[in-house]
Amino acid sequence: MKTQILLNSLFQGELQLTVDNETVGFMEISVVESRITVYRTVTIPEDHKNRNEYCSILLDRLVSYARENTLKIIPHCSYTFIRFKNNPYNYRDVWLIV
């Protein structure tokens, strides 16, 4: 498994998760100043067996990236928001509540 962040010149893009050179999930994001906004999390195909695992991997990588770069996360994505809300202690250093 491999993750990578792909941003265009406007700092919009996605965090991709690939398995065997095939994209199996992504998070739509934008990076502005010291904030990452997460708009949605998608798994491809919507395989219920691996969906939660892929979403969790994406979130873990996003949080790691934010911590490594001293960024805050604005979770507009329902998956990310629910994970943050259910575990506020784990994400207190990166969660920007707006």
Secondary structure, 3 states (H helix, E strand, C coil): CEEEEEECCCCEEEEEEEECCEEEEEEEEEEECCEEEEEEEEECCCCHHHHHHHHHHHHHHHHHHHHHCCCEEEECCHHHHHHHHHCHHHHCCCECCC
